Amino acid sequence: MKLTHYQQFSTPVGWPFFWYAKGMKITVELPDDVAKHADPGREALEALAIEGYRSGTLTHYQAVQLLSLSRFEFDRFLKDRNIYEHAYDVEDLDRDMETHRKLEAKGALRRP
């Protein structure tokens, strides 16, 4: 079975940067047993995004774009599959809270 996936990528062009969508076509031949899965195309795409993100080949943003998810949906997607290598953790929260306190002390944050 041949699986064809179309993905839109944004590419900056010129100065100042103007963004346009550029399509890319990827065709993958799947073994018959894999092709019989409920949604083999999505499974292959998810596996690509997971491995690309784990290995550092894809950034969080690129994996999100590949799967057409929001950043929060992608984080949930990873957690649902017990993938925690790059998950936002308590240390990340502590750093963000410290940054927030520093910005607040400088008066750099506006309160509504």
Rosetta blueprint (number, residue, H / E / L):
1 M L
2 K E
3 L E
4 T E
5 H E
6 Y E
7 Q E
8 Q E
9 F E
10 S E
11 T E
12 P E
13 V E
14 G L
15 W L
16 P L
17 F L
18 F E
19 W E
20 Y E
21 A E
22 K E
23 G E
24 M E
25 K E
26 I E
27 T E
28 V E
29 E E
30 L L
31 P L
32 D H
33 D H
34 V H
35 A H
36 K L
37 H L
38 A L
39 D L
40 P H
41 G H
42 R H
43 E H
44 A H
45 L H
46 E H
47 A H
48 L H
49 A H
50 I H
51 E H
52 G H
53 Y H
54 R H
55 S H
56 G L
57 T L
58 L L
59 T L
60 H H
61 Y H
62 Q H
63 A H
64 V H
65 Q H
66 L H
67 L H
68 S L
69 L L
70 S L
71 R H
72 F H
73 E H
74 F H
75 D H
76 R H
77 F H
78 L H
79 K H
80 D H
81 R L
82 N L
83 I L
84 Y L
85 E L
86 H L
87 A L
88 Y L
89 D L
90 V H
91 E H
92 D H
93 L H
94 D H
95 R H
96 D H
97 M H
98 E H
99 T H
100 H H
101 R H
102 K H
103 L H
104 E H
105 A H
106 K H
107 G L
108 A L
109 L L
110 R L
111 R L
112 P L
